[in-house]
Every structure is written in C-alpha cells, then in structure tokens.
Amino acid sequence: TWHRLCLLSHISRLENDSVRLCNPTWDIAYNRVWLDPIATECPNELSDILRLIDKVKHHTIPLDKNNFNPFDIVELYEDFFVEIVSETFVTGITFYPTEKSIRPMALCTPFIHMGPVGFLSNLKNRYGFKTFSAWWDESYDLFQQYDRIQAIYTITSRLDRLSITEKQSMFLDMQDVLNHNKIRL
C-alpha cells in the first residue's frame, strides 16, 4: 500500500540497518492503486519511491509465498533494533491488529506502529500492552495518514543516528516492557 512504500523509501535512505519494516510479502507489481495516493497525498515522495522500486525490482525474497507462515522471518529479528509495524488497515475508526502487530511483541522487539489513529492507545488501554513512550515520542498515535508517516520519519531518523552502544543501552532499558508484552500476549 502507499503508506508502506513511503516508509520503505525512507528506511532505505537511512544510514544504518537497525530500523526495519518487515514486509516479507513484497511484490514488485505496484500499480496505480499504490502510486495514485502518493501523487495526491505526498507528491514530494514520488521520486524517492520510484527510485526505491527501480532499485528493488530485481530483488527476490527467498520465501515461499504460497506456503508462507508469518513467523518464518523470525531469524531476521536478530539483525535490527526496532520494527515499524505497518498494519493492513491504517485509516478510519478501526482497531484490527494482525500478525504484524503480534510478531514484534512475541519476539521481544521494540516497535513503532503505522496504523489508524489511536492504535497504540487501544493496545495499552483495552488490552494492557505497554509501548515505548519512555524512549521516543508516541504522539504520532494521534495522527493519521501522511502526518503519521512524517512523525514516524522523525523517530526513525533520530534512532538511526544513535550509536550501537546507545541502542544497546536503550534495548536493555526496555526489557521490562518487552517481557511484559510477551507475557501479556
């Protein structure tokens, strides 16, 4: 979807590899359904996204799409610090967590959430999960669409500038939250 293309394009321009958006079902068959909203919502992103598509169009993901289990990518989680969860439903009044939201909690991975307004609030207040407001600004949960994407850009850019030591220290500091979420799940 268009919001995933925006996020992937931004992440591909970061210097380090510690921030990732895991989307194992990558498909190069992007068409007007995905590109038209970019042209209207955030036309300044279009050239970067087209460069991303051109760069990855020859890239294949070694996963069997016909027999895919979302937990097949578990081994990838050792290689990054935070996951940007990009939910299926990101607009309107909805709260529909999928395996994308559950996976980082099950694997004790910090997450930033691209979803509808109030998604983090629902995770915390309705279901008792904890999030990461002690480490980054989660006011993005009040935003929707491109405003939310831009707020996520700010967070990921700041995290990307942290040293390995700073990220390791932050990760150690998060253990109570990460363990709480895994147990709660």
Residue pairs with C-beta under 8 A, 6 or more apart in sequence:
1 34
1 86
1 90
2 34
2 35
2 36
2 37
2 38
2 41
3 86
3 90
3 114
3 145
3 149
4 21
4 23
4 86
4 114
5 30
5 34
5 35
5 38
5 45
5 49
5 52
5 53
6 38
6 42
6 45
6 49
6 146
6 149
7 21
7 84
7 86
7 114
7 149
7 152
8 21
8 23
8 52
9 45
9 48
9 49
9 51
9 52
10 48
10 149
10 152
10 153
10 156
11 19
11 20
11 21
11 84
11 156
12 52
12 55
13 48
14 156
14 157
14 160
15 160
16 160
17 79
17 80
18 80
18 81
18 82
18 159
18 160
18 167
19 80
19 81
19 82
19 84
19 156
19 159
19 160
20 76
20 79
20 80
20 82
20 83
20 84
21 83
21 84
21 86
22 73
22 76
22 83
22 103
23 86
24 61
24 63
24 68
24 70
24 72
24 73
25 65
25 68
26 56
26 59
26 61
28 53
28 56
28 57
30 53
35 46
35 49
38 45
38 46
38 49
39 46
41 145
41 146
42 146
42 149
63 72
63 73
70 99
70 100
70 103
71 99
71 103
71 106
73 103
74 107
77 83
77 104
77 107
77 109
80 109
81 110
81 159
81 167
81 170
81 171
82 109
82 110
82 111
82 112
82 156
82 159
83 103
83 104
83 109
83 110
83 111
83 112
84 111
84 112
84 113
84 114
84 152
84 156
85 100
85 101
85 103
85 104
85 111
85 112
85 113
85 114
85 115
86 100
86 114
87 96
87 97
87 98
87 100
87 101
87 113
87 114
87 115
87 116
87 119
88 96
88 98
88 100
89 96
89 115
89 116
90 114
90 115
90 116
90 144
90 145
90 148
91 116
91 144
91 145
92 116
93 116
93 117
94 116
95 116
95 118
95 119
95 122
95 126
97 119
97 123
101 111
101 113
101 115
101 123
102 185
103 109
104 110
104 111
105 111
105 129
105 181
105 182
105 184
105 185
106 182
106 185
108 178
108 179
108 181
108 182
109 178
110 132
110 135
110 171
110 174
110 178
111 131
111 132
112 132
112 136
112 140
112 152
112 155
112 156
113 119
113 120
113 123
113 131
113 141
114 148
114 149
114 152
116 144
117 141
117 142
117 143
117 144
117 148
118 141
118 142
119 141
120 131
120 138
120 141
121 141
123 129
123 131
124 130
124 131
127 184
128 184
129 180
129 181
129 184
129 185
130 177
130 180
130 181
131 138
131 177
132 138
132 174
132 177
134 173
134 177
135 170
135 173
135 174
136 155
136 158
136 159
137 151
137 154
137 155
139 151
140 148
140 151
140 152
140 155
143 151
159 167
162 170
